[in-house]
Every structure is written in C-alpha cells, then in structure tokens.
C-alpha cells in the first residue's frame, strides 16, 4: 500500500502539465484535489483518476474562492498556448491576477506551500542568452503576447509581495517549452503542431526562416522538477528555471519529429509570427544546485513517446 504523502491542490489540473502532475502525485500516495473550469483543460486527461479514492475534481473558476485545506498548492491555472491566450486575453490576465491572489490567500489561511507555474515568456525576446533567473526580461506590455507575458510577470510579483508581507511559503517555477502526450492538437506550439501535421499528411509550417531556437523539456522531467520545487524547504520567494538546455532550431525540431514518426513532409515557409522570441534556452544552474534536478529524457526519446501517444489516441478526420 502507498503511504499517505500529503494533500495537494492543483489548479488547472485537467490540463497538459497538470494532469501528468496528478498522475505522479497519486502514484506517490498524495490526496489530490483538482480545481479546473475546463476552459483549456479536458476531463479526458483525468478520466482514469475520477474514481480514485484519493482524487477529487472540482469544476470551478480559480478566480472564485474555494474551501480546501492541505499541504501544497500547485497553481497552474492559465491559458498557456498562444492559440488559447490570444482568444481569451482578458481572461488570461485576470486568471493570472485574481486567480493567483485567491491561491495566495488560500495558502495564507491554511499554511500550505504554494508553487506558481510561471513561464520563460517572462523573459520576452531576450537580450541575454541563455536566460538566467536574475535577468529581468524584455517584454512588450501591449504586444500580441502581452496578456500572457505580463499576466505571469504580475503573478510572480504577487508571489514576491505575499512572501514578504504575509510570510507565505511560495516559490516560482519558470517553465520553458514542455511537450509530450495530452497536449491539445490545436495547442499551436511547435512539437504538437508538427506531430498533428504529420498525422494529417499536411506540410510542416515554418514561420520565418526556422532558425529561431527552442529548448524542449519532456513532460516527465517537468513533473519531477515541479515536485522537487514543492518538496525542498527554504525556497520561499525563489524563482527557478525548469527546462531543458538542449537548444535546437525550429528546423532541427522539424527534422527530429519526422525521424520519430518515420514520416516525411514538405516544409512551407510563412511570415514570422509577431512577438515570436528568437532564442530560448534556460540556464538551469540554480535548479541543479537547489533542487538536484536536471532533465533526463533526450529529445529523440521524448519525441518518439509523444508520436506514439498521438498516433494511438488522436483521431484525424
């Protein structure tokens, strides 16, 4: 029998990262409560857990008060892909503002530790490479991605204020590009876009020259990092990069996805997307030092697992 490890609340727990985090915590003996309004998450992602005795699903907007007591809050609720947050700009901003405030107040009342899922987008289109936690970023506050970038920056500022003013034990995960099973086929980010195109027999769309870079972290590694960030004491107020420093161009990623799938496709070049960062690579020195964490799944292995899942689970008309 798995020992009782504690009680966790996961906002956005029916989403891509959140649902994998649920699986890992349940397997480790946690009681898990998911709070999700299913605006971008899917009940199917947590379907296997709905009847589990240590799992509770609450269909609720994170911007509204919730009654809960426990040990750790993983605050992941927010549209996270450009396709999602550009359709719901005000919702994205208010979810990161009011939703984060609700969760910090809950942590204050209950004494729970809080982990905020922030993003590498707080660095904007960076002038420093690789990106380290002391770099303040270069973000356009009114640009096409501002609802997400500034929403997360504000959420981080709220965390810092609550730590200093209320004594809340909250810490920030700056999540870099993460991929794997359960991402929405229409998510819009690079791996799932290429995978879906190959499944449908369409060309792979390259925005710009394809030389912009991404550093891709497999979902299992990301979940391990989030759990370590919740476990380690003495990190209140810290922001820590979680991601894979293996930097690839978009063209290299397109080639790697085709190899993983055993399929080839024509490349179609389109104009660059507004606000698209040109270089993205985390400096994870701090994560290695404070968490003892670094990614373990090579890109080729992660892409193969991802392709196999989509081939088996995603119906293409």
DOBA-899831 format. One record per residue: residue number from 1; z, x, y of N, C-alpha, C, CB in turn; residue in three letters. Coordinates in pm, whole numbers. Atoms other than C-alpha are relative to their C-alpha. Glycine has a CB too. Example, Ala and Ser with C-alpha at 12.3 -4.5 7.8 and 13.67 -1.06 7.14 Angstrom:
# residues 2
REC  nr    n.w    n.u    n.v   ca.w   ca.u   ca.v    c.w    c.u    c.v   cb.w   cb.u   cb.v rest
REC   1      0     89   -119    780   1230   -450      0     90    120    125    -99      3  ALA
REC   2     -6    -82   -119    714   1367   -106     73    -77    109   -142     41     46  SER
This chain:
# residues 317
REC  nr    n.w    n.u    n.v   ca.w   ca.u   ca.v    c.w    c.u    c.v   cb.w   cb.u   cb.v rest
REC   1      0     84   -120      0      0      0      0     87    125    122    -95      0  UNK
REC   2      7    -75   -125    -87    123    352    123    -30     83   -129    -34     79  UNK
REC   3   -120     18    -82    223    179    569    -35    -66    133     69    133     23  UNK
REC   4     18     64   -131    268    -24    888      0    109    106    112   -105     28  UNK
REC   5     14   -111    -95    139    217   1154     31    -41    143   -140     55     -7  UNK
REC   6    -25     45   -136    195      2   1464    -88   -117     35    -22    114     98  UNK
REC   7     78    115    -48     37   -271   1673    -90     43    114     94   -115     46  UNK
REC   8     99    -38   -100   -280   -222   1875    -73   -122     51   -100    101    -59  UNK
REC   9     87     99    -63   -468   -443   2119   -128     71     39     69    -68    124  UNK
REC  10    130    -59    -35   -839   -370   2155    -77   -103     80    -79     44   -127  UNK
REC  11     86     87    -79  -1020   -535   2444   -145     45    -23     38      4    153  UNK
REC  12    138    -36     36  -1392   -552   2373    -12     44   -145    -50    109     90  UNK
REC  13     -4    -46    137  -1308   -509   2006   -110    -52    -90    129    -36    -59  UNK
REC  14    114     48     79  -1611   -707   1884   -128     72     39    -17   -150     18  UNK
REC  15    117    -78    -40  -1845   -459   2050    -27    115    -95     18     53    140  UNK
REC  16     44   -112     84  -2009   -148   1909    114     96    -32   -114     76     69  UNK
REC  17   -107    -96     25  -1734    110   1954    126    -73    -44     28     84    126  UNK
REC  18   -123     71     30  -1454   -146   1944     11    -44   -144     13   -118     88  UNK
REC  19     -6     48    138  -1546   -287   1604     22    113    -98   -127    -76    -35  UNK
REC  20    -25   -116     87  -1558     58   1445    144     48     15    -98    114     33  UNK
REC  21   -140    -34    -21  -1221    133   1602     92    -95    -76     34     -2    150  UNK
REC  22    -76     97     79  -1087   -188   1446      4     41   -147    -61   -140     14  UNK
REC  23      8    -39    141  -1207    -76   1102     93    117    -30   -144     36    -37  UNK
REC  24    -79   -121     24  -1040    263   1136    149    -28      9    -39    109     99  UNK
REC  25   -143     28    -16   -707    127   1258     53    -88   -113     25    -68    135  UNK
REC  26    -42     84    113   -689   -146    993     15     85   -126   -101   -115    -23  UNK
REC  27     -7    -87    118   -762    115    725    122     91      4   -128     84    -11  UNK
REC  28   -115    -89    -15   -480    329    866    133    -75      3    -15     81    126  UNK
REC  29   -124     75     10   -226     45    845     46    -69    127    105     89    -44  UNK
REC  30    -38     65   -125   -226    -91   1200    -15   -151     -7    -83     56    115  UNK
REC  31     26    139    -34   -187   -452   1306    -89      0    124    134    -81     24  UNK
REC  32    100     -7   -108   -489   -510   1531    -27   -139     56   -132     64    -50  UNK
REC  33     42    121    -71   -547   -782   1790   -120     34     85    116    -58     86  UNK
REC  34    121    -18    -79   -894   -806   1940     -7   -109    106   -127     -1    -89  UNK
REC  35     24     92   -112   -950   -965   2280   -144     20     45    102     25    119  UNK
REC  36    142    -15    -32  -1320  -1033   2345    -57   -136     35    -78     65   -119  UNK
REC  37     65    127    -36  -1521  -1302   2523   -139    -13    -62     -9    -15    151  UNK
REC  38    128     -1     71  -1829  -1215   2311   -121     -6     94     -5   -115    -97  UNK
REC  39    114     -3    -92  -2047  -1174   2621    -99    108    -38     48     21    144  UNK
REC  40     89   -104     52  -2186   -850   2479     36     41   -142      4    122     91  UNK
REC  41    -39    -25    138  -1991   -817   2154    -49   -110    -92    151     14    -11  UNK
REC  42     46     97     99  -2068  -1003   1832    110    -24   -103   -130     48    -69  UNK
REC  43    -96     33    104  -1839  -1188   1592    -39     65   -133     10   -152    -16  UNK
REC  44     45    -61    125  -2054  -1044   1311     56    141    -17   -152      4     -5  UNK
REC  45    -52   -137      9  -1921   -696   1395    139      6    -61      2     63    137  UNK
REC  46   -137      2     52  -1569   -802   1296     17   -104   -110     98    -28    113  UNK
REC  47     -7    109     99  -1657  -1068   1037     80     39   -123   -140    -40    -43  UNK
REC  48    -70    -43    122  -1518   -862    749    150      9     20    -53    134    -46  UNK
REC  49   -143    -13    -29  -1179   -842    924     68   -132     32     19     95    115  UNK
REC  50    -58    124    -53  -1130  -1204   1031    106    -61    -92   -110   -101     23  UNK
REC  51    -99     54     93   -936  -1298    717    107    102    -37    -69    -48   -125  UNK
REC  52    -98   -103     34   -733   -977    705    137    -36     58    -45    139     52  UNK
REC  53   -132     41    -48   -358  -1038    736     51     80    119     99     11   -111  UNK
REC  54    -45    -80   -114   -317   -759    993    -99     -3    116     23    143    -44  UNK
REC  55    102      8   -104   -608   -869   1213      4   -136     67   -141     27    -58  UNK
REC  56      2    124    -79   -612  -1129   1493   -111     10    103    137    -26     68  UNK
REC  57    105      5   -102   -909  -1229   1707     35   -106    103   -138    -30    -65  UNK
REC  58    -25     91   -111   -855  -1388   2049   -126     -4     86    126     46     83  UNK
REC  59    121     18    -82  -1163  -1527   2223     44    -27    144    -90   -117    -55  UNK
REC  60    -54     13   -135  -1069  -1460   2585    -63    105     91    154     14     -2  UNK
REC  61     45    -91   -104  -1192  -1301   2906    114     93     38    -52    -78    124  UNK
REC  62   -104    -99    -27  -1000   -980   2974     56    -11    142    -54    139    -24  UNK
REC  63    -47     15   -139   -968  -1077   3340    111   -104     12   -116    -38     91  UNK
REC  64   -105    100     -2   -719  -1350   3245    124     54    -72    -48   -131    -67  UNK
REC  65   -122    -51     63   -353  -1293   3148      4    -30   -150    123    -61     67  UNK
REC  66    -14     19    144   -269  -1254   2779    142     37    -40   -105     86    -79  UNK
REC  67   -132    -32     53     61  -1257   2589    -16     84   -126     81   -130    -30  UNK
REC  68      9    -91    115     95   -964   2348    109    104     15   -141     68    -10  UNK
REC  69    -91   -114     -1    350   -700   2254    -42     95   -110    148    -45    -19  UNK
REC  70     41    -98     99    278   -378   2072     13    140     53   -141    -25    -45  UNK
REC  71    -17   -143    -26    232     -5   2089   -111     63     82     10     71   -129  UNK
REC  72    114    -64    -66   -119     84   2211   -102   -104     40    -64    107    -92  UNK
REC  73    112     82    -48   -384    -88   2422   -121     91     12     34    -69    137  UNK
REC  74    130    -66    -18   -740     36   2381    -84    -94     86    -71     31   -140  UNK
REC  75     70     89    -93   -916   -108   2686   -148     41      6     65      6    143  UNK
REC  76    143    -30     11  -1288   -106   2600    -87   -108     63    -39     17   -145  UNK
REC  77     80    114    -46  -1395   -439   2754    -80     34    124     91   -120     28  UNK
REC  78     93    -17   -112  -1700   -399   2979   -141      3    -57     30    130     82  UNK
REC  79    139    -30     35  -2076   -431   2954    -21    152     12   -101    -79     92  UNK
REC  80      8   -146      2  -2175    -73   2869   -141     55      0     72     51   -119  UNK
REC  81    138    -50      1  -2554    -51   2843    -71    -45    127    -76    -50   -126  UNK
REC  82     74     44   -119  -2796    -63   3136    -59   -139    -14   -111     98     31  UNK
REC  83     57    133     21  -2960   -369   2982    104   -109     22    -58    -12   -141  UNK
REC  84   -107    100    -12  -2624   -551   2977     56     -6    141    112     29    -98  UNK
REC  85    -69      7   -129  -2468   -448   3305    -92    -30    116     71    129     26  UNK
REC  86     89     39   -109  -2779   -491   3517    -29   -150      0   -130     77     -8  UNK
REC  87     10    146      4  -2789   -855   3401    125    -68     54    -27    -48   -142  UNK
REC  88   -130     59    -37  -2426   -905   3500     76     98     88     84    -36   -127  UNK
REC  89    -56   -104    -88  -2347   -676   3792    140    -36     51    -93     25    118  UNK
REC  90   -131     40    -52  -2061   -874   3945    102     -7   -113    -10   -137     73  UNK
REC  91    -91      6    115  -1909   -942   3604     43    139    -44    -67    -73   -116  UNK
REC  92    -34   -137     39  -1925   -570   3522    103     59     94   -125     87     -2  UNK
REC  93    -95    -53    -97  -1747   -475   3843    137    -67    -13    -54    -19    141  UNK
REC  94   -129     68      4  -1480   -742   3815     71     19   -133    -18   -148     28  UNK
REC  95    -63    -30    129  -1421   -677   3445     71    134      6   -105      2   -113  UNK
REC  96    -63   -131    -11  -1351   -313   3522    113      3    102   -104    104     36  UNK
REC  97   -107      4   -100  -1139   -400   3824    114    -91    -46    -55    -50    135  UNK
REC  98   -106     95     34   -944   -717   3735     44     15   -145    -48   -142     26  UNK
REC  99    -37    -17    140   -957   -659   3360     90    121    -21   -124     13    -85  UNK
REC 100    -84   -120     12   -816   -308   3393    137    -24     60    -67    119     68  UNK
REC 101   -130     32    -59   -543   -433   3625     84    -87    -93    -20    -70    135  UNK
REC 102    -73     83     96   -449   -703   3372     58     84   -112    -93   -108    -57  UNK
REC 103    -47    -81    113   -422   -445   3095    109     98     43   -117     75    -63  UNK
REC 104   -105    -90    -50   -219   -203   3308    130    -76     23    -46     68    130  UNK
REC 105   -121     81    -17     21   -482   3399     62    -36   -134    -32   -129     79  UNK
REC 106    -50     27    135     48   -570   3030     71    124    -56   -115    -43    -93  UNK
REC 107    -63   -125     46    123   -205   2948    133     22     71    -94    120     24  UNK
REC 108   -125    -15    -76    386   -202   3221    109    -92    -54    -25    -30    149  UNK
REC 109    -98     97     49    557   -515   3086     50     36   -139    -59   -139     -2  UNK
REC 110    -33    -20    142    551   -410   2721     39    142    -35   -115    -41    -85  UNK
REC 111    -24   -140     32    583    -33   2743   -105     61    -92    133     15    -63  UNK
REC 112    106    -53     86    260     11   2546    -74    114     68    -98   -112    -38  UNK
REC 113     89   -106    -48     47    320   2583   -140    -58     16      0    124    -97  UNK
REC 114    134     54    -24   -300    249   2727   -104    112      1     -3    -77    133  UNK
REC 115    116    -89     -3   -630    424   2661   -115    -76     65    -39     48   -145  UNK
REC 116    115     59    -68   -906    338   2909   -128     65    -50     14     15    153  UNK
REC 117    133    -50     33  -1261    371   2781    -82      8    127    -71    -90   -106  UNK
REC 118     87    -23   -115  -1439    523   3079   -132     56    -51     68     97    104  UNK
REC 119    137    -37     36  -1779    688   3074    -42    128     70    -97   -112     36  UNK
REC 120     60   -117    -66  -1977   1001   3151    -75    -39    127    -96     72    -95  UNK
REC 121     71     45   -120  -2151    786   3414     83     17    126    -41   -144    -15  UNK
REC 122    -79    -27   -120  -1858    856   3647    -46    130     66    150      9    -34  UNK
REC 123     53   -123    -56  -2028   1194   3695   -134    -22     71    -17    105   -109  UNK
REC 124    128     29    -64  -2351   1026   3811   -109     93    -49     12     10    150  UNK
REC 125    104   -100     29  -2657   1252   3823     57    134     43   -137    -33     75  UNK
REC 126    -91   -108    -38  -2452   1571   3810    -69    123     56     80     41   -119  UNK
REC 127     42   -129    -54  -2490   1890   4009     65    115    -76     34     10    148  UNK
REC 128    -72    -99     81  -2261   2072   3763    -34    -25   -146    155     -9     24  UNK
REC 129     41     14    140  -2362   2141   3403     58    112    -83   -153     -2    -12  UNK
REC 130    -36    133     49  -2204   2091   3157    107    -64     88     49      8   -144  UNK
REC 131    -94     72    -83  -1976   1828   3305    142     18    -53    -37   -150      7  UNK
REC 132   -141    -16     35  -1603   1905   3306     84    -99     81     48    146     24  UNK
REC 133    -82    108    -55  -1316   1675   3398     38     19    147    123    -14    -81  UNK
REC 134    -36    -21   -140  -1245   1837   3735   -117    -24     95     52    140     19  UNK
REC 135    115     28    -85  -1598   1765   3861      6   -145     49   -134     27    -77  UNK
REC 136    -19    137    -51  -1575   1459   4092   -123    -87    -10     43      5    142  UNK
REC 137    119     82     21  -1933   1348   4030    -85    -20    124     40   -132    -54  UNK
REC 138     93     34   -108  -2232   1243   4238    -60   -137    -33   -115    111     17  UNK
REC 139     35    138     34  -2267    865   4226    -46    -74    125    121    -73    -65  UNK
REC 140     50     84   -108  -2471    632   4445     74   -134     -5   -155    -21    -10  UNK
REC 141    -82    121      9  -2231    344   4529    -78   -130     13    104      2    106  UNK
REC 142     81    121     -9  -2516     99   4592   -127      9    -83    -36    -28    145  UNK
REC 143    119    -20     80  -2772    228   4342    -11    -99   -114     -3    140    -54  UNK
REC 144     25     97    107  -2915     44   4040    105      1   -111   -135     25    -61  UNK
REC 145   -105     -8    102  -2631    163   3813    140     -8     60    -15    130    -77  UNK
REC 146   -128    -11    -68  -2353    135   4068    105    -96    -55    -19    -24    147  UNK
REC 147    -99     96     50  -2191   -174   3915     81     60   -114    -68   -129    -45  UNK
REC 148    -69    -62    112  -2106     26   3603     68    130     43    -99     28   -114  UNK
REC 149    -55   -129    -40  -2058    372   3754    124    -17     87   -106     82     75  UNK
REC 150   -112     16    -92  -1834    256   4035    109    -88    -61    -48    -61    132  UNK
REC 151   -102     78     69  -1661     -3   3818     91     88    -83    -65   -105    -88  UNK
REC 152    -80    -90     82  -1548    271   3582     79     98     86    -90     76    -97  UNK
REC 153    -73    -90    -89  -1455    504   3868    122    -72     58    -92     51    114  UNK
REC 154   -112     77    -52  -1239    228   4014    106    -22   -108    -48   -135     55  UNK
REC 155    -95     17    111  -1083    161   3673     82    127    -21    -75    -37   -129  UNK
REC 156    -73   -126     12   -992    529   3649    100     15    114    -96    119      0  UNK
REC 157    -91     -9   -114   -839    515   3999    121    -91    -20    -73    -36    130  UNK
REC 158   -112     90     31   -630    214   3891     95     62   -101    -54   -134    -53  UNK
REC 159    -84    -67     99   -505    407   3590     85    107     66    -86     62   -111  UNK
REC 160    -74   -106    -67   -409    703   3806    111    -57     87    -94     86     84  UNK
REC 161   -100     61    -87   -226    475   4052    116    -58    -82    -64   -110     85  UNK
REC 162   -105     61     83    -39    290   3775     89    106    -65    -63    -88   -108  UNK
REC 163    -79   -110     57     70    617   3616    100     51    103    -91    115    -48  UNK
REC 164    -87    -58   -104    209    747   3945    101   -102     54    -84     53    114  UNK
REC 165    -85     98    -67    352    422   4085     88    -78    -97    -85    -96     80  UNK
REC 166    -74     83     95    461    231   3774     56     79   -118    -90   -110    -52  UNK
REC 167    -45    -78    114    518    512   3525    -63    -42   -131    147     -9    -12  UNK
REC 168     70     42    122    270    361   3279    -56    124    -72   -115   -100     34  UNK
REC 169     60   -108     79    163    593   2997   -145    -39    -30     80     27   -134  UNK
REC 170    142     33     15   -214    558   3041    -82    127     10    -46   -103    106  UNK
REC 171     90   -116     -1   -491    805   2973   -144    -49    -10     33     98   -117  UNK
REC 172    139     40    -18   -870    802   3019    -90     79    -95    -45     21    146  UNK
REC 173    104    -63     81  -1148    873   2769   -132    -13     74    -10    -65   -142  UNK
REC 174    135      2    -59  -1473    969   2942   -100     16   -113    -17    114    108  UNK
REC 175     84      6    119  -1714    866   2669   -144     35     36      8   -140    -64  UNK
REC 176    141    -37    -14  -2052   1037   2650    -82    -77   -104    -20    154    -15  UNK
REC 177     92     79     82  -2357    888   2475     44     -4   -146   -142     55     10  UNK
REC 178    -44     20    138  -2245    744   2142    -99    -94    -70    146    -59     -5  UNK
REC 179     99     78     74  -2468    598   1871     49    -25   -140   -136     73     -2  UNK
REC 180    -33     28    138  -2453    453   1523    -24   -146    -33    144     37    -29  UNK
REC 181     17    139     41  -2455    124   1330     71    -96     95     52    -20   -141  UNK
REC 182    -53    114    -75  -2387   -207   1510    -35      0    148    147     -4    -14  UNK
REC 183     49     14   -137  -2538   -122   1846   -100   -114      4    -64    134     52  UNK
REC 184     96    110    -13  -2731   -424   1969   -142     55      2     29    -82    127  UNK
REC 185    139    -48     -3  -3105   -383   1902    -61      2    140    -85    -87    -89  UNK
REC 186     51      3   -138  -3168   -471   2269     89     78     96    -13   -144     48  UNK
REC 187    -95    -74    -83  -2900   -231   2395    -68     79    111     81     95    -87  UNK
REC 188     75    -73   -102  -3155    -16   2576     25    150      3     31    -55    131  UNK
REC 189    -24   -144      1  -3003    325   2506    -89     68   -102    147     30    -29  UNK
REC 190    114    -71     55  -3215    595   2359    -12    -12   -151      8    145     38  UNK
REC 191     13     -1    146  -3134    605   1986    -40   -136    -53    131     45    -64  UNK
REC 192     30    133     54  -3130    231   1918   -137    -49     48    109   -100     40  UNK
REC 193    133     38    -49  -3441    185   2134   -109     61    -88    -19     46    145  UNK
REC 194     98    -66     87  -3633    438   1925      4    -59   -142     25    152     -5  UNK
REC 195    -13     55    135  -3496    301   1596    -67   -138     -7    149    -10    -41  UNK
REC 196     57    134      0  -3593    -56   1686   -152      4     11     59    -83    114  UNK
REC 197    145    -14    -14  -3941     52   1794    -63     40   -133    -34    102    109  UNK
REC 198     54    -43    129  -3997    229   1463      4   -113   -103     77    122    -53  UNK
REC 199     -9    114     91  -3876    -74   1268   -110   -102     26    137    -67     12  UNK
REC 200    100    100    -38  -4120   -295   1459   -142     57      2     33    -56    136  UNK
REC 201    133    -61     -1  -4408    -46   1436    -59     16    138    -93    -81    -84  UNK
REC 202     46    -15   -137  -4427     -3   1812      3    147     42     85    -84     96  UNK
REC 203    -11   -135    -54  -4485    316   2014    139     26     56   -105     23    110  UNK
REC 204   -127    -39    -62  -4184    507   2142    -23     20    149     57    128    -66  UNK
REC 205     17     -8   -145  -4149    465   2518     84    115     55     40   -133     67  UNK
REC 206    -65   -113    -65  -4065    780   2713     -6    -22    150    -68    136    -41  UNK
REC 207     -3     18   -145  -3952    731   3072      3    136     67    124    -86     42  UNK
REC 208     13   -131    -61  -4057   1023   3290    -68     96    -96    137     54     41  UNK
REC 209     65   -101     83  -4154   1349   3122     70     21   -134     -8    131     74  UNK
REC 210    -72    -14    125  -3896   1319   2842     83    125     -9    -95     -3   -113  UNK
REC 211    -77   -124      2  -3730   1645   2939    144    -19     48    -68    103     87  UNK
REC 212   -140     27    -31  -3414   1476   3063     82      8   -128     17   -140     68  UNK
REC 213    -78    -29    120  -3127   1551   2826    111   -102    -22     60    138      9  UNK
REC 214   -114     80     41  -2865   1357   2636     76     78   -108    -44   -141    -53  UNK
REC 215    -83    -60    104  -2576   1470   2416     59   -114    -80    111     93     60  UNK
REC 216    -26    120     79  -2528   1225   2132    114     21    -99   -126    -43    -74  UNK
REC 217   -117     -7     88  -2199   1164   1950     -4   -115    -98    132     -2     82  UNK
REC 218      0    105    101  -2188    972   1622    129    -80      9    -17     60   -141  UNK
REC 219   -110     93    -22  -1957    671   1622    127     42    -73    -40   -138    -45  UNK
REC 220   -121    -39     74  -1717    805   1355     77    107     75    -37     50   -140  UNK
REC 221    -66   -105    -79  -1646   1112   1568     66    -59    124   -101    108     40  UNK
REC 222    -57     60   -120  -1591    900   1877    128    -76    -31   -101    -94     66  UNK
REC 223   -120     74     39  -1343    675   1699    116     95    -28    -28    -86   -124  UNK
REC 224   -106   -100     23  -1147    979   1579     56     52    132    -55    118    -84  UNK
REC 225    -45    -50   -130  -1134   1105   1937     87   -100     74   -119     37     84  UNK
REC 226    -79    103    -67  -1008    775   2076    139    -15    -63    -74   -134     -4  UNK
REC 227   -129     12     67   -735    754   1815     88    120     31    -18    -15   -152  UNK
REC 228    -77   -119    -36   -627   1112   1883     51    -10    144    -85    127    -17  UNK
REC 229    -43     14   -139   -614   1037   2254    117    -97     12   -116    -48     87  UNK
REC 230   -111     94      1   -382    744   2179    125     60    -64    -39   -127    -72  UNK
REC 231   -112    -52     77   -163    946   1943     79    110     71    -49     52   -130  UNK
REC 232    -63   -121    -52    -89   1264   2138     91    -34    118   -108    103     43  UNK
REC 233    -92     29   -110    220   1241   2362    -25     91    120    145     13    -46  UNK
REC 234      2    -86   -118    247   1378   2715   -132      7     73     38    135    -38  UNK
REC 235    131     -5    -64   -103   1290   2836    -18   -107    107   -108    -15   -104  UNK
REC 236     12    104   -103    -24   1020   3094    -75     54    122    140    -51     42  UNK
REC 237     79    -38   -117   -280   1037   3375   -115     94    -28     88     62     99  UNK
REC 238    107    -94     32   -515   1272   3191   -132    -73    -24     37     84   -123  UNK
REC 239    136     44     33   -891   1216   3179    -62    106    -89    -87    -25    128  UNK
REC 240     51    -95     99  -1059   1377   2878   -139    -41    -45     96     10   -122  UNK
REC 241    135     24     49  -1427   1405   2791      1    -13   -152    -95    113     44  UNK
REC 242     25     14    144  -1519   1275   2445   -151    -12    -19     76   -124    -60  UNK
REC 243    143      1     22  -1871   1356   2336    -41    123    -78    -76     -9    132  UNK
REC 244     54   -112     77  -2093   1599   2151    -77     92     94    -90    -50   -116  UNK
REC 245     71    -91    -91  -2203   1909   2346   -138     46    -50     84    120     25  UNK
REC 246    133    -33     51  -2519   1934   2132   -105    -72     86    -14    -42   -152  UNK
REC 247     90     59   -101  -2769   1874   2416   -145      3    -49     13     76    135  UNK
REC 248    141     12     41  -3121   1751   2332    -80    -71    109    -11    -77   -136  UNK
REC 249     87     77    -89  -3415   1638   2541    -34   -134    -67   -130     79     34  UNK
REC 250     41    129     54  -3533   1280   2501   -115     17    -98    -40    -96    113  UNK
REC 251    110    -26     93  -3849   1416   2338     52     54   -133    -99    100     62  UNK
REC 252    -58    -52    124  -3641   1610   2086     71   -110    -78     98    113     30  UNK
REC 253    -66    113     67  -3439   1296   2012   -103    -91    -65     86    -81    101  UNK
REC 254    107     82     58  -3761   1100   1957    -51     63   -130   -117    -16    101  UNK
REC 255     45    -69    121  -3873   1363   1705    104    -11   -111    -29    148     31  UNK
REC 256   -106      4    100  -3534   1364   1530     14   -140    -61    134     42     63  UNK
REC 257     -7    136     53  -3529    983   1496   -115    -25    -97     -2   -103    115  UNK
REC 258    115     18     89  -3877    988   1344     22     72   -133   -128     50     67  UNK
REC 259    -29    -71    125  -3768   1251   1091    102    -75    -83     51    143     31  UNK
REC 260   -104     74     73  -3458   1049   1000    -57   -125    -66    115    -38     93  UNK
REC 261     59    123     52  -3669    738    950   -112     25    -99    -52    -84    113  UNK
REC 262    116    -27     83  -3952    909    767   -122    -76     48     29    -36   -144  UNK
REC 263    113     71    -60  -4191    733   1005    -42     73    128     36   -149     30  UNK
REC 264     48    -60   -124  -4405    844   1296    -55   -110     90   -108    108    -27  UNK
REC 265     49     98    -97  -4513    666   1612    -62     73    118    113    -94     46  UNK
REC 266     62    -52   -122  -4724    722   1919    102     -4    113   -128    -80     37  UNK
REC 267    -86     -2   -118  -4541    821   2238    -76    -58    119     48    144     31  UNK
REC 268     57     60   -121  -4609    617   2552     87     43    117     -9   -157    -12  UNK
REC 269    -74    -49   -115  -4510    770   2886     -3   -103    113    -57    134     48  UNK
REC 270    -15     97   -107  -4379    540   3160     68     65    119     80   -123    -49  UNK
REC 271    -68    -58   -118  -4249    600   3514    150     16    -26    -23    -89    125  UNK
REC 272   -145    -18     17  -3891    732   3536     78   -124     39     49    120     82  UNK
REC 273    -86    112    -34  -3614    475   3544     88     38    118     86    -42   -120  UNK
REC 274    -82    -32   -118  -3429    456   3877    144     32    -39     -1   -118    100  UNK
REC 275   -138    -37     23  -3095    633   3872     29     66   -133     84   -118     12  UNK
REC 276    -20    -59    132  -3150    787   3529     48    144     14   -131     -7    -83  UNK
REC 277    -47   -139     -9  -2936   1105   3500    -96     96    -71    141     14    -60  UNK
REC 278     94    -96     56  -3146   1412   3432     61     92   -105    -60     83    109  UNK
REC 279    -65    -87     98  -2889   1617   3241    136    -58    -33     13    147     53  UNK
REC 280   -128     55     43  -2592   1509   3038     51     81   -118    -13   -150    -38  UNK
REC 281    -64    -77    106  -2364   1736   2836    147     15     32    -68    139    -18  UNK
REC 282   -143    -12    -30  -1985   1725   2806     53    140    -24     78    -98    -84  UNK
REC 283    -87   -114     30  -1754   2020   2838    122    -58    -71     40     81    133  UNK
REC 284   -111     59     76  -1503   1934   2564    112    100    -26    -52    -55   -133  UNK
REC 285   -108    -99     13  -1275   2235   2609    136    -68      1     -7    104    112  UNK
REC 286   -129     68    -15   -993   2002   2715     32    -83   -126     -1    -91    124  UNK
REC 287    -22     78    122  -1038   1772   2412     40     91   -116   -125    -80    -35  UNK
REC 288    -34    -94    107  -1029   2071   2179    144     50     16    -99    119      0  UNK
REC 289   -132    -59    -25   -716   2211   2344    112   -102    -14      4     62    139  UNK
REC 290   -108     98     -5   -512   1892   2394      3    -93   -121    -11    -81    126  UNK
REC 291      8     96    110   -633   1675   2106    -29     66   -134   -106   -102     30  UNK
REC 292     46    -61    125   -752   1927   1849   -121    -70    -56    111     -2   -103  UNK
REC 293    114     82     40  -1070   1721   1844   -132     64     40     11   -139     61  UNK
REC 294    139    -31    -32  -1437   1807   1828    -87    -77    -98    -28    155     -7  UNK
REC 295     86     78     90  -1735   1621   1677    -37     80   -124   -127    -44     72  UNK
REC 296     29    -65    128  -1820   1693   1314   -134    -42    -60    109    -31    -98  UNK
REC 297    121     54     63  -2129   1483   1232   -123     55     72     -1   -156      1  UNK
REC 298    122    -50    -65  -2457   1668   1302    -94   -115     35    -73    101    -92  UNK
REC 299     89    105    -47  -2722   1469   1486    -89    -51   -113    -87     51    114  UNK
REC 300     93     43    106  -2959   1464   1188     69    -91   -101    -59    122    -70  UNK
REC 301    -74     85     94  -2690   1320    956     30   -136     63    130     69    -43  UNK
REC 302    -33    125    -67  -2583   1060   1211   -122    -89     17     62     26    134  UNK
REC 303    122     79    -16  -2941    951   1276    -44    -60   -134   -112     86     58  UNK
REC 304     37     52    131  -3006    914    903     88   -120    -37     11    111   -108  UNK
REC 305    -90    112     29  -2698    694    861    -34   -122     88    149     44     22  UNK
REC 306     33    107    -92  -2796    492   1166   -127    -73    -43    -16     54    143  UNK
REC 307    126     60     43  -3152    437   1047     21    -85   -125   -105    109    -28  UNK
REC 308    -22     73    125  -3035    330    701     70   -133     27     82     84    -98  UNK
REC 309    -71    124    -31  -2799     71    853    -95   -102     64    120     28     93  UNK
REC 310     91     93    -67  -3062    -80   1083   -108    -51    -95    -64     66    121  UNK
REC 311    104     41     95  -3323    -85    807     54   -109    -93    -49    121    -82  UNK
REC 312    -59     95     93  -3080   -280    588     51   -127     66    112     64    -75  UNK
REC 313    -71    112    -63  -2921   -511    846    -74    -74    110    126     49     55  UNK
REC 314     64     60   -117  -3159   -585   1132   -133    -61    -43    -22    106    113  UNK
REC 315    125     71     33  -3428   -846   1074    -98     16    113     25   -150    -29  UNK
REC 316    106    -17    -99  -3750   -766   1256   -108   -103    -26    -59    144     -5  UNK
REC 317    101    105     17  -3986  -1055   1314   -139     54     26     28   -118     93  UNK
